[in-house]
Amino acid sequence: MSYAIIGFGNIGKALAKAFARNGIEVSVATTRDPGSFASDAAAIGPKVMAKTLAEAVKADIIFLAIRFESHPDVAKTLSTWQGKTIVDVTNAYGVPPEELEGQPSSRFIAQAFSGAKLVKGFNHLIAASLGQDPAVKGGRRVVFLASDDDAAAAEIGALAENLGFAPIKLGGLSEGGLLVQARGKSWGHLIFKDLVKFDA
């Protein structure tokens, strides 16, 4: 299984730290030349690889850690996303609901990535929290996941466990998933909630 993070701002770097902490190889890419951020990637860990966007989208699992408005540009890099899983880490705060045709933002993004399975996740934490070791006082930091594809949610849930997090599935994108999606100028109720799960 191969992994890529599209976007190398604060959230992209925080995700890269989670992979590096666990010795899992991950590609990182932006629309810029990878040489411009290769040293920053290497500073996070030896398995964080700066790549071009075209190279990074060859991965099986792709984290979208970009501005919501930028997703169509990424979607255009492949004619079909069949067989890939997209983890939507964007937040559509401030985007008028009518621009989303009344849909949750993640479902709107899913339409752009034709053929892919989409999971909303890892977006409710601020970068400073997401970048920390998720082991907290004997518990694990929670990440919320929502998807209309149960198998994809299970796949990303297993990855989240491997990265040290405690995944909690919220159901479909238009159901519990609304709790982690911004709408207009309001945040989903679980966004910014930094929770820790203690195993019984």
MIDOSE-1310 file (N, C-alpha, C; in nm, 2 decimals, decimal comma, always signed):
residues 200
msya	+0,09/-0,12/+0,00/+0,00/+0,00/+0,00/+0,09/+0,12/+0,00; +0,06/+0,22/-0,09/+0,14/+0,34/-0,09/+0,06/+0,46/-0,05; +0,12/+0,56/+0,00/+0,05/+0,68/+0,06/+0,11/+0,81/+0,01; +0,03/+0,91/+0,00/+0,07/+1,04/-0,04/-0,01/+1,15/+0,03
iigf	+0,05/+1,26/+0,06/-0,01/+1,38/+0,11/+0,00/+1,49/+0,01; -0,12/+1,54/-0,04/-0,12/+1,65/-0,13/-0,14/+1,78/-0,05; -0,04/+1,86/-0,05/-0,05/+1,98/+0,04/+0,06/+1,97/+0,14; +0,14/+2,07/+0,16/+0,25/+2,07/+0,26/+0,26/+2,19/+0,34
gnig	+0,14/+2,24/+0,38/+0,12/+2,35/+0,47/+0,13/+2,28/+0,61; +0,07/+2,35/+0,71/+0,08/+2,31/+0,85/+0,01/+2,17/+0,87; -0,10/+2,15/+0,80/-0,17/+2,02/+0,82/-0,10/+1,91/+0,75; -0,05/+1,94/+0,63/+0,03/+1,84/+0,55/+0,15/+1,79/+0,63
kala	+0,22/+1,89/+0,69/+0,34/+1,86/+0,77/+0,30/+1,78/+0,89; +0,19/+1,81/+0,95/+0,15/+1,74/+1,07/+0,12/+1,59/+1,04; +0,06/+1,57/+0,92/+0,03/+1,43/+0,88/+0,16/+1,36/+0,85; +0,25/+1,43/+0,78/+0,38/+1,37/+0,75/+0,45/+1,33/+0,87
kafa	+0,44/+1,41/+0,98/+0,51/+1,37/+1,11/+0,45/+1,24/+1,16; +0,32/+1,22/+1,15/+0,25/+1,10/+1,20/+0,31/+0,97/+1,12; +0,33/+0,99/+0,99/+0,39/+0,88/+0,91/+0,53/+0,85/+0,95; +0,61/+0,96/+0,97/+0,75/+0,95/+1,00/+0,77/+0,89/+1,14
rngi	+0,68/+0,93/+1,23/+0,69/+0,87/+1,37/+0,68/+0,72/+1,37; +0,61/+0,67/+1,27/+0,58/+0,53/+1,27/+0,66/+0,45/+1,16; +0,76/+0,53/+1,10/+0,84/+0,46/+1,00/+0,77/+0,42/+0,87; +0,66/+0,49/+0,84/+0,59/+0,45/+0,72/+0,62/+0,55/+0,61
evsv	+0,66/+0,50/+0,49/+0,70/+0,59/+0,38/+0,57/+0,66/+0,33; +0,59/+0,79/+0,30/+0,48/+0,87/+0,24/+0,54/+0,97/+0,15; +0,47/+1,00/+0,04/+0,51/+1,10/-0,06/+0,44/+1,23/-0,02; +0,50/+1,34/-0,03/+0,44/+1,47/-0,01/+0,45/+1,55/-0,14
attr	+0,35/+1,63/-0,18/+0,35/+1,70/-0,30/+0,27/+1,83/-0,29; +0,30/+1,92/-0,37/+0,22/+2,05/-0,39/+0,23/+2,07/-0,54; +0,18/+2,19/-0,58/+0,18/+2,22/-0,72/+0,32/+2,28/-0,75; +0,41/+2,30/-0,65/+0,54/+2,36/-0,67/+0,64/+2,24/-0,71
dpgs	+0,76/+2,29/-0,75/+0,86/+2,19/-0,78/+0,91/+2,13/-0,65; +0,92/+1,99/-0,64/+0,95/+1,93/-0,51/+1,09/+1,97/-0,46; +1,18/+2,02/-0,54/+1,30/+2,07/-0,49/+1,29/+2,19/-0,39; +1,18/+2,26/-0,41/+1,16/+2,38/-0,32/+1,12/+2,34/-0,18
fasd	+1,08/+2,22/-0,15/+1,04/+2,18/-0,02/+1,10/+2,04/+0,02; +1,19/+1,99/-0,06/+1,26/+1,86/-0,03/+1,33/+1,86/+0,11; +1,40/+1,97/+0,14/+1,47/+1,98/+0,26/+1,38/+1,98/+0,38; +1,26/+2,05/+0,37/+1,16/+2,05/+0,48/+1,11/+1,91/+0,50
aaai	+1,09/+1,84/+0,39/+1,03/+1,70/+0,40/+1,14/+1,61/+0,46; +1,26/+1,62/+0,42/+1,37/+1,54/+0,48/+1,39/+1,56/+0,63; +1,36/+1,69/+0,67/+1,38/+1,73/+0,81/+1,28/+1,66/+0,90; +1,16/+1,62/+0,84/+1,06/+1,55/+0,92/+1,10/+1,41/+0,94
gpkv	+1,16/+1,34/+0,84/+1,20/+1,20/+0,85/+1,25/+1,15/+0,72; +1,33/+1,05/+0,72/+1,39/+0,99/+0,60/+1,29/+0,92/+0,51; +1,17/+0,89/+0,56/+1,07/+0,82/+0,47/+0,97/+0,92/+0,42; +0,99/+1,05/+0,44/+0,90/+1,15/+0,38/+0,96/+1,20/+0,25
makt	+0,90/+1,17/+0,14/+0,96/+1,19/+0,01/+0,89/+1,30/-0,06; +0,96/+1,41/-0,10/+0,91/+1,52/-0,18/+0,90/+1,47/-0,32; +0,77/+1,48/-0,38/+0,75/+1,43/-0,52/+0,67/+1,54/-0,59; +0,67/+1,52/-0,73/+0,58/+1,61/-0,81/+0,43/+1,56/-0,78
laea	+0,34/+1,65/-0,81/+0,20/+1,61/-0,80/+0,17/+1,49/-0,89; +0,22/+1,48/-1,01/+0,19/+1,37/-1,10/+0,24/+1,24/-1,04; +0,36/+1,25/-0,97/+0,41/+1,12/-0,91/+0,33/+1,08/-0,79; +0,29/+1,18/-0,71/+0,23/+1,15/-0,58/+0,09/+1,09/-0,60
vkad	+0,02/+1,13/-0,70/-0,12/+1,08/-0,72/-0,12/+0,93/-0,77; +0,00/+0,88/-0,79/+0,00/+0,73/-0,82/-0,02/+0,65/-0,70; -0,02/+0,71/-0,58/-0,03/+0,63/-0,45/-0,17/+0,57/-0,44; -0,18/+0,47/-0,36/-0,31/+0,40/-0,34/-0,41/+0,49/-0,25
iifl	-0,35/+0,55/-0,15/-0,42/+0,63/-0,05/-0,37/+0,77/-0,05; -0,45/+0,87/-0,08/-0,41/+1,01/-0,10/-0,48/+1,10/+0,00; -0,41/+1,17/+0,08/-0,46/+1,27/+0,18/-0,47/+1,40/+0,11; -0,59/+1,46/+0,10/-0,60/+1,60/+0,05/-0,59/+1,70/+0,16
airf	-0,47/+1,75/+0,18/-0,45/+1,85/+0,29/-0,42/+1,98/+0,22; -0,52/+2,03/+0,15/-0,51/+2,15/+0,07/-0,63/+2,24/+0,10; -0,63/+2,36/+0,05/-0,75/+2,45/+0,06/-0,86/+2,38/-0,02; -0,98/+2,39/+0,04/-1,10/+2,33/-0,03/-1,10/+2,38/-0,18
eshp	-1,08/+2,51/-0,20/-1,09/+2,56/-0,33/-0,99/+2,50/-0,43; -0,89/+2,44/-0,38/-0,78/+2,39/-0,47/-0,81/+2,24/-0,52; -0,92/+2,18/-0,47/-0,93/+2,04/-0,50/-0,96/+2,01/-0,65; -1,03/+2,10/-0,73/-1,05/+2,07/-0,87/-0,92/+2,06/-0,95
dvak	-0,82/+2,14/-0,91/-0,69/+2,14/-0,97/-0,62/+2,00/-0,95; -0,63/+1,95/-0,83/-0,57/+1,82/-0,81/-0,65/+1,71/-0,88; -0,78/+1,72/-0,88/-0,87/+1,62/-0,95/-0,84/+1,61/-1,10; -0,79/+1,72/-1,16/-0,76/+1,72/-1,30/-0,63/+1,64/-1,34
tlst	-0,55/+1,60/-1,24/-0,42/+1,54/-1,27/-0,44/+1,40/-1,32; -0,56/+1,33/-1,29/-0,59/+1,20/-1,34/-0,72/+1,20/-1,41; -0,74/+1,12/-1,52/-0,87/+1,12/-1,58/-0,97/+1,03/-1,50; -0,91/+0,93/-1,43/-1,00/+0,85/-1,34/-0,92/+0,82/-1,22
wqgk	-0,99/+0,81/-1,11/-0,93/+0,78/-0,98/-0,97/+0,65/-0,93; -1,01/+0,56/-1,02/-1,05/+0,43/-0,99/-0,95/+0,35/-0,91; -0,99/+0,29/-0,80/-0,91/+0,20/-0,72/-0,83/+0,28/-0,61; -0,85/+0,41/-0,61/-0,78/+0,49/-0,51/-0,88/+0,53/-0,40
tivd	-0,82/+0,56/-0,28/-0,89/+0,61/-0,17/-0,85/+0,75/-0,14; -0,94/+0,84/-0,13/-0,90/+0,98/-0,10/-0,95/+1,01/+0,04; -0,86/+1,07/+0,12/-0,89/+1,11/+0,26/-0,91/+1,26/+0,25; -1,03/+1,31/+0,27/-1,06/+1,45/+0,26/-1,03/+1,52/+0,39
vtna	-0,92/+1,60/+0,39/-0,88/+1,67/+0,51/-0,91/+1,82/+0,50; -0,98/+1,85/+0,40/-1,01/+1,99/+0,37/-1,12/+2,04/+0,47; -1,13/+2,17/+0,48/-1,25/+2,24/+0,55/-1,30/+2,35/+0,46; -1,43/+2,34/+0,43/-1,50/+2,43/+0,34/-1,56/+2,55/+0,42
ygvp	-1,49/+2,59/+0,52/-1,55/+2,71/+0,60/-1,55/+2,83/+0,51; -1,67/+2,90/+0,51/-1,68/+3,02/+0,43/-1,73/+3,00/+0,29; -1,73/+2,87/+0,24/-1,78/+2,84/+0,11/-1,93/+2,84/+0,11; -2,00/+2,93/+0,03/-2,15/+2,93/+0,04/-2,21/+2,80/+0,00
peel	-2,31/+2,75/+0,08/-2,37/+2,62/+0,05/-2,42/+2,61/-0,09; -2,47/+2,72/-0,15/-2,52/+2,71/-0,29/-2,41/+2,67/-0,39; -2,28/+2,70/-0,35/-2,17/+2,66/-0,44/-2,15/+2,51/-0,44; -2,19/+2,45/-0,33/-2,18/+2,31/-0,31/-2,31/+2,23/-0,36
egqp	-2,40/+2,31/-0,42/-2,52/+2,25/-0,47/-2,60/+2,18/-0,36; -2,59/+2,24/-0,24/-2,66/+2,19/-0,12/-2,61/+2,07/-0,06; -2,50/+2,02/-0,11/-2,44/+1,89/-0,06/-2,34/+1,92/+0,05; -2,31/+1,82/+0,14/-2,19/+1,83/+0,23/-2,07/+1,85/+0,14
ssrf	-1,97/+1,92/+0,20/-1,85/+1,95/+0,12/-1,78/+1,82/+0,07; -1,77/+1,72/+0,15/-1,70/+1,60/+0,11/-1,77/+1,53/+0,00; -1,90/+1,53/+0,00/-1,97/+1,47/-0,12/-1,94/+1,54/-0,25; -1,93/+1,68/-0,23/-1,90/+1,76/-0,35/-1,76/+1,73/-0,40
iaqa	-1,67/+1,71/-0,31/-1,53/+1,67/-0,35/-1,53/+1,54/-0,41; -1,61/+1,44/-0,36/-1,61/+1,31/-0,41/-1,65/+1,31/-0,56; -1,74/+1,40/-0,60/-1,78/+1,40/-0,74/-1,66/+1,44/-0,83; -1,57/+1,52/-0,78/-1,45/+1,56/-0,86/-1,35/+1,45/-0,88
fsga	-1,35/+1,36/-0,79/-1,25/+1,25/-0,80/-1,32/+1,12/-0,84; -1,35/+1,12/-0,97/-1,43/+1,02/-1,03/-1,37/+0,88/-1,01; -1,45/+0,79/-0,96/-1,40/+0,65/-0,94/-1,34/+0,62/-0,80; -1,30/+0,72/-0,73/-1,23/+0,70/-0,60/-1,33/+0,68/-0,49
klvk	-1,28/+0,61/-0,38/-1,36/+0,60/-0,26/-1,31/+0,72/-0,17; -1,41/+0,78/-0,11/-1,37/+0,90/-0,03/-1,40/+0,88/+0,12; -1,31/+0,92/+0,20/-1,33/+0,92/+0,35/-1,30/+1,06/+0,40; -1,39/+1,11/+0,48/-1,36/+1,24/+0,55/-1,29/+1,21/+0,68
gfnh	-1,18/+1,27/+0,70/-1,11/+1,24/+0,82/-0,98/+1,32/+0,85; -0,94/+1,33/+0,97/-0,82/+1,39/+1,01/-0,83/+1,55/+1,00; -0,95/+1,60/+0,98/-0,96/+1,74/+0,95/-1,01/+1,82/+1,07; -1,05/+1,75/+1,18/-1,11/+1,82/+1,29/-1,01/+1,88/+1,39
liaa	-0,89/+1,83/+1,38/-0,78/+1,88/+1,47/-0,70/+1,99/+1,41; -0,66/+2,09/+1,50/-0,57/+2,19/+1,45/-0,43/+2,12/+1,42; -0,35/+2,19/+1,34/-0,22/+2,12/+1,30/-0,13/+2,09/+1,42; -0,13/+2,18/+1,52/-0,04/+2,16/+1,64/-0,08/+2,03/+1,71
slgq	-0,21/+2,00/+1,72/-0,26/+1,88/+1,79/-0,23/+1,76/+1,70; -0,26/+1,77/+1,57/-0,25/+1,66/+1,48/-0,10/+1,62/+1,47; -0,01/+1,71/+1,48/+0,13/+1,68/+1,47/+0,20/+1,62/+1,59; +0,13/+1,62/+1,70/+0,18/+1,56/+1,82/+0,17/+1,41/+1,83
dpav	+0,25/+1,35/+1,91/+0,23/+1,21/+1,93/+0,09/+1,18/+1,98; +0,01/+1,09/+1,92/-0,12/+1,07/+1,96/-0,14/+0,99/+2,09; -0,03/+0,94/+2,14/-0,04/+0,87/+2,27/-0,04/+0,98/+2,38; -0,15/+0,98/+2,45/-0,18/+1,09/+2,55/-0,22/+1,02/+2,69
kggr	-0,13/+1,03/+2,79/-0,16/+0,98/+2,92/-0,23/+0,85/+2,92; -0,18/+0,75/+2,85/-0,23/+0,62/+2,85/-0,35/+0,60/+2,75; -0,39/+0,71/+2,68/-0,49/+0,70/+2,58/-0,44/+0,73/+2,45; -0,53/+0,74/+2,35/-0,49/+0,77/+2,21/-0,58/+0,89/+2,16
rvvf	-0,52/+0,98/+2,09/-0,60/+1,09/+2,03/-0,69/+1,04/+1,93; -0,82/+1,09/+1,93/-0,92/+1,05/+1,85/-0,92/+1,12/+1,71; -0,94/+1,04/+1,60/-0,97/+1,10/+1,47/-1,10/+1,05/+1,43; -1,18/+1,14/+1,38/-1,32/+1,10/+1,33/-1,31/+1,07/+1,18
lasd	-1,38/+0,96/+1,14/-1,39/+0,92/+1,00/-1,53/+0,91/+0,96; -1,56/+0,96/+0,84/-1,70/+0,94/+0,78/-1,68/+0,90/+0,63; -1,77/+0,81/+0,59/-1,76/+0,77/+0,45/-1,89/+0,70/+0,41; -1,92/+0,71/+0,28/-2,04/+0,64/+0,23/-1,99/+0,50/+0,18
ddaa	-1,87/+0,47/+0,20/-1,81/+0,34/+0,16/-1,75/+0,27/+0,29; -1,82/+0,17/+0,34/-1,78/+0,11/+0,47/-1,64/+0,05/+0,46; -1,61/-0,01/+0,34/-1,47/-0,07/+0,33/-1,36/+0,03/+0,33; -1,39/+0,15/+0,27/-1,29/+0,25/+0,27/-1,27/+0,31/+0,41
aaei	-1,38/+0,32/+0,48/-1,37/+0,37/+0,62/-1,29/+0,27/+0,71; -1,31/+0,14/+0,68/-1,24/+0,04/+0,76/-1,09/+0,05/+0,72; -1,06/+0,07/+0,59/-0,92/+0,08/+0,55/-0,85/+0,20/+0,61; -0,91/+0,31/+0,62/-0,85/+0,43/+0,67/-0,85/+0,42/+0,83
gala	-0,95/+0,35/+0,88/-0,95/+0,33/+1,03/-0,83/+0,24/+1,07; -0,79/+0,14/+0,99/-0,68/+0,06/+1,01/-0,55/+0,14/+1,00; -0,54/+0,23/+0,90/-0,43/+0,32/+0,89/-0,41/+0,41/+1,01; -0,53/+0,47/+1,05/-0,52/+0,56/+1,17/-0,47/+0,49/+1,29
enlg	-0,51/+0,36/+1,31/-0,46/+0,28/+1,42/-0,31/+0,26/+1,41; -0,26/+0,23/+1,28/-0,12/+0,21/+1,26/-0,04/+0,34/+1,29; -0,10/+0,46/+1,27/-0,04/+0,58/+1,30/-0,05/+0,62/+1,44; -0,12/+0,54/+1,52/-0,13/+0,56/+1,67/-0,25/+0,63/+1,72
fapi	-0,35/+0,66/+1,62/-0,47/+0,73/+1,66/-0,58/+0,63/+1,70; -0,68/+0,68/+1,76/-0,81/+0,60/+1,79/-0,92/+0,65/+1,69; -0,94/+0,58/+1,59/-1,05/+0,62/+1,49/-1,19/+0,59/+1,55; -1,27/+0,69/+1,53/-1,42/+0,67/+1,56/-1,49/+0,70/+1,43
klgg	-1,57/+0,60/+1,39/-1,65/+0,62/+1,26/-1,78/+0,68/+1,29; -1,81/+0,78/+1,21/-1,94/+0,86/+1,23/-2,05/+0,82/+1,13; -2,02/+0,72/+1,04/-2,12/+0,68/+0,95/-2,10/+0,76/+0,81; -2,21/+0,78/+0,74/-2,21/+0,84/+0,61/-2,17/+0,98/+0,61
lseg	-2,14/+1,04/+0,49/-2,10/+1,18/+0,48/-2,21/+1,27/+0,51; -2,33/+1,23/+0,48/-2,45/+1,32/+0,51/-2,52/+1,29/+0,64; -2,46/+1,19/+0,71/-2,51/+1,16/+0,84/-2,42/+1,21/+0,95; -2,36/+1,12/+1,03/-2,26/+1,17/+1,13/-2,15/+1,25/+1,07
gllv	-2,12/+1,23/+0,94/-2,02/+1,30/+0,88/-2,04/+1,45/+0,88; -2,16/+1,50/+0,89/-2,19/+1,64/+0,90/-2,13/+1,71/+1,02; -2,10/+1,62/+1,12/-2,04/+1,68/+1,25/-1,89/+1,73/+1,23; -1,83/+1,68/+1,12/-1,69/+1,72/+1,09/-1,68/+1,80/+0,96
qarg	-1,79/+1,85/+0,91/-1,79/+1,93/+0,79/-1,84/+2,07/+0,82; -1,76/+2,17/+0,77/-1,81/+2,31/+0,79/-1,91/+2,33/+0,68; -2,00/+2,42/+0,72/-2,11/+2,46/+0,62/-2,13/+2,61/+0,63; -2,10/+2,68/+0,52/-2,11/+2,82/+0,52/-2,01/+2,88/+0,62
kswg	-2,06/+2,96/+0,71/-1,98/+3,01/+0,82/-2,00/+2,95/+0,95; -2,04/+2,82/+0,95/-2,05/+2,75/+1,08/-1,97/+2,62/+1,07; -1,91/+2,58/+1,18/-1,82/+2,47/+1,19/-1,91/+2,35/+1,23; -1,88/+2,23/+1,18/-1,94/+2,11/+1,23/-1,91/+2,09/+1,38
hlif	-2,00/+2,04/+1,46/-1,99/+2,04/+1,61/-1,87/+1,96/+1,66; -1,81/+1,87/+1,59/-1,69/+1,80/+1,64/-1,56/+1,86/+1,59; -1,57/+1,96/+1,51/-1,44/+2,03/+1,46/-1,38/+2,10/+1,58; -1,25/+2,09/+1,59/-1,17/+2,15/+1,70/-1,18/+2,07/+1,84
kdlv	-1,26/+1,97/+1,84/-1,27/+1,89/+1,97/-1,15/+1,79/+1,97; -1,06/+1,82/+2,06/-0,94/+1,73/+2,08/-0,97/+1,63/+2,19; -1,01/+1,51/+2,15/-1,05/+1,41/+2,24/-0,95/+1,29/+2,25; -0,95/+1,23/+2,36/-0,86/+1,11/+2,39/-0,94/+0,99/+2,43
kfda	-0,92/+0,88/+2,36/-0,99/+0,76/+2,39/-0,90/+0,67/+2,48; -0,96/+0,62/+2,58/-0,89/+0,52/+2,67/-0,95/+0,38/+2,65; -0,87/+0,29/+2,62/-0,92/+0,15/+2,59/-0,96/+0,09/+2,73; -1,07/+0,02/+2,73/-1,12/-0,04/+2,86/-1,03/-0,16/+2,89
